[in-house]
């Protein structure tokens, strides 16, 4: 996958190898995505693409229904959120982003 922050719905569909309508349907049925919509269209993050690929595997390789895939993804999310290391890493990331913002602003002055 390319090293960029956002991917258009067209790019995402090519990476996941499904139709754009399938992505939209999955997104509607499984509320775990953080897509961005602006005047240029709909965009997804790498994490969203990884989730789409996971859904595809759950449906086509493991034979789960969409409802089963939804339960599995939401269960996995809850387990991750309860992990103290994950929460610590979220805090570290937040602090690093704050430091980066400060450094970028100091370069402008």
C-alpha positions, 0 to 999 in steps of 0.5 A: 500500500502506498505511503500516504494518509488518505485514499479515495474510494476508487483507490480503496476499491482497487486495493480491496478488489471489490466494487465501490458500492460494496465498500459503501454497503459494508461501511453502512452495515459495520460502524467502525470506519473513520472516512473523511468526506469533503468537496473532493469525495470520500476518503479512507485511512490505511486503518479503514482499508485494513478493516475492509480487507479483514471484512472481506476475509471474514466473509469470503474466506471464513464464511461468516455472514455480514452480521457475524463479521460485524460482531467479530470486528466489534468484539476485537475492538473492545478487546483492543480498547481494554488493553492497557498497552494500547491505551498507553500508545494512544496517549504517546501518539497524542503527545507526539502529535502535539510536539510535532505541531509545536515544532512545525509552528516554531519553524514558521516563526 
